[in-house]
Amino acid sequence: MIKSFSAAISGLIHIVKSERNLKIHIAVFCLVLILGFYSEIAPWEWVSVLIVSALVMCLEILNSSIEKLSDFVEPNTNQKIKIIKDTAAAAVLVAAAIAFIVGILIFYPYFFTQE
């Protein structure tokens, strides 16, 4: 079990150090955390923010893994590999778009409604 955690932590450290897009997702997540604490969002809103944020970051990690595996299997340009990579990237894009919408739905009332 310790070896499994060690391998997972090692992978997480590697992916955070090497993937620009994951760094961007982490930076946005930190900003959302700050906004959440500042706005004092409700517990159910925290759950929503955490779930969509985790989904985006997990899909980014999987996308990066698929890209690395694809490049290992076929280092040359290959149309089928391109489709695989593009499809994995699309999963991240869809999750990020939904996360953005969830963020707007949660934070809009705290910043743009007048009482």
Secondary structure by P-SEA (a helix, b strand, c coil): caaaaaaaaaaaaaaaaccaaaaaaaaaaaaaaaaaaaacccaaaaaaaaaaaaaaaaaaaaaaaaaaaaaaacccccaaaaaaaaaaaaaaaaaaaaaaaaaaacccccccccc
